[in-house]
Amino acid sequence: MFKAGDVLRCYYLWARQVGDGEESGRKERPVCLLVKTPTEPVKLFLFPITSRSPDPSIVHIAVSEIECRRGGLRFPSWLILDEYNLLRLDEAYDLASTTPIGTFSPAFVRKVATLIKQAAAQRRLRVVIRK
């Protein structure tokens, strides 16, 4: 069904919003699926994509023009890599659609995975578990 690098639309819940007591995302936005667990229930690790240049303190990567085309995104876009939403596929109510709007290349996904591993090693990775 889904694979790493798929770009989906989701009501993403930012970690800062959880800190303010919010329980659901305010608006639909593109997210990138980076990990899909093989276990049941399937869990999705969704990283947010923004069209606003992020603060330099945030771990992110600029999405190139070609990758934006592949992902069905506007250029310029950035993939935020220091936080993600974790949700169960059988409870994926926050997905706007189960049809990807695009898919990033395997080479770009490998580069992103390396940056996420670095952020995790530096303890800069935050998870928002969706229920």
FENLINRA-V222458 format. One record per residue. N is the residue number from 1. RES is the residue in one letter. SS is DSSP state (H for helix, E for strand, L for the rest). PHI is phi in whole degrees, 0 to 359 (999 if undefined). Layout:
N;RES;SS;PHI / N;RES;SS;PHI
//
This chain:
1;M;L;999 / 2;F;L;252 / 3;K;L;219 / 4;A;L;304 / 5;G;L;99 / 6;D;E;295 / 7;V;E;253 / 8;L;E;240 / 9;R;E;250 / 10;C;E;210 / 11;Y;E;274 / 12;Y;L;288 / 13;L;L;253 / 14;W;L;288 / 15;A;H;303 / 16;R;H;294 / 17;Q;H;291 / 18;V;H;298 / 19;G;H;299 / 20;D;L;271 / 21;G;L;91 / 22;E;L;282 / 23;E;L;239 / 24;S;L;216 / 25;G;L;293 / 26;R;L;281 / 27;K;L;213 / 28;E;E;286 / 29;R;E;215 / 30;P;E;286 / 31;V;E;224 / 32;C;E;249 / 33;L;E;281 / 34;L;E;255 / 35;V;E;222 / 36;K;E;229 / 37;T;L;287 / 38;P;L;276 / 39;T;L;277 / 40;E;L;254 / 41;P;L;288 / 42;V;L;296 / 43;K;E;246 / 44;L;E;248 / 45;F;E;254 / 46;L;E;248 / 47;F;E;255 / 48;P;E;285 / 49;I;E;239 / 50;T;E;230 / 51;S;L;261 / 52;R;L;259 / 53;S;L;300 / 54;P;L;284 / 55;D;L;302 / 56;P;L;300 / 57;S;L;284 / 58;I;L;271 / 59;V;L;287 / 60;H;E;205 / 61;I;E;221 / 62;A;E;288 / 63;V;E;266 / 64;S;L;296 / 65;E;H;300 / 66;I;H;294 / 67;E;H;291 / 68;C;H;298 / 69;R;H;298 / 70;R;H;298 / 71;G;H;274 / 72;G;L;73 / 73;L;L;250 / 74;R;L;280 / 75;F;L;256 / 76;P;L;274 / 77;S;E;218 / 78;W;E;228 / 79;L;E;258 / 80;I;E;277 / 81;L;L;241 / 82;D;L;253 / 83;E;E;204 / 84;Y;E;205 / 85;N;E;260 / 86;L;E;250 / 87;L;E;221 / 88;R;E;276 / 89;L;H;298 / 90;D;H;285 / 91;E;H;230 / 92;A;L;274 / 93;Y;L;291 / 94;D;L;275 / 95;L;E;285 / 96;A;L;287 / 97;S;L;202 / 98;T;L;264 / 99;T;L;259 / 100;P;L;299 / 101;I;L;272 / 102;G;E;175 / 103;T;E;214 / 104;F;L;285 / 105;S;L;291 / 106;P;H;303 / 107;A;H;296 / 108;F;H;294 / 109;V;H;298 / 110;R;H;297 / 111;K;H;297 / 112;V;H;297 / 113;A;H;300 / 114;T;H;298 / 115;L;H;294 / 116;I;H;293 / 117;K;H;299 / 118;Q;H;296 / 119;A;H;297 / 120;A;H;294 / 121;A;H;297 / 122;Q;L;271 / 123;R;L;57 / 124;R;L;252 / 125;L;L;258 / 126;R;E;246 / 127;V;E;246 / 128;V;E;244 / 129;I;E;275 / 130;R;L;273 / 131;K;L;236
//
